[in-house]
């Protein structure tokens, strides 16, 4: 098994939005990661995320770069 770790992309501050979604720059950062992942043709079985909005949004963007259908799961303890 291979494990890849990455942190969520740039998010708004909690003063701006309580749930801290990704900023426009955060979306661009996550898309840039997919630009590096796509050519590798990785077969990703599962993406765990903390359940926080910013982590879930990042996970969905990363999932789009996988060559197969990938499940997203909230994993307790990642927050």
N, C-alpha and C positions, 0 to 999 in steps of 0.2 A: 504494500500500500504506500502511496505517495501522498504526503500532506503538504498543501500550499497554504500559507498564512498571508493575509493582507488585512489592512485596516480600512475602515470605511473612508470614503473620500471627504473632502471639505464640506462642513455643515454650518448652518447658521448658528448663532449663539442662542443660548436659552432665553436671553433677554428679548431676542427678536421673535423666536418661535419656540414654544414650550417643548414640542416634540423634535426639534432640531433636524429638519429635513436637509437634504443636500442643497448647496448653493449651485448657481450656474457653473461656477468653477469646479465644484465637486462632480457634477455630471461630466464635465470635460475631462477631469482627472480619471474617472472610472472608464470613460470611453477610450482614453489613451492606453489604459491597462489592457483593454480588449484588443487594441491594435497589436499589442505584443503577444497576447495569448493566441489569437486566431491562427497565425502561421504555424504554431506548434501542434495544431490539431490534437489538443489534449482531450482525452476521454475522461470527463469529470463525472463521477457518480452522484455526488451529493455536495451541496453547499450549506454549511451551517452559518447562521447569523444570530446575533444577540436578541433580535426582535425589536430593537430600536429602529425608528424610521430610517435614519441615515444608513444603518447597516443593511436593512432590508432593501432599500433602494440601490445600494452599491451591489448587493448580491444579485439582484435582478439584471443589472447591466452586465455583470460578469458572466452570468448564466448564458446570455446571448452569444458569448464568444465560444462556448463549448460546441464540440461537433456532435454531441448527442443530447438527448432530453435529460435535463438535470433537475433533481428535486431540491427545493429550498426548505430547510427546516430550522425552526427556532431551537437553539441549544441553550438550556439553562447554564448559567455560570459564565457565559461569554461577555456579559455586560460588566 
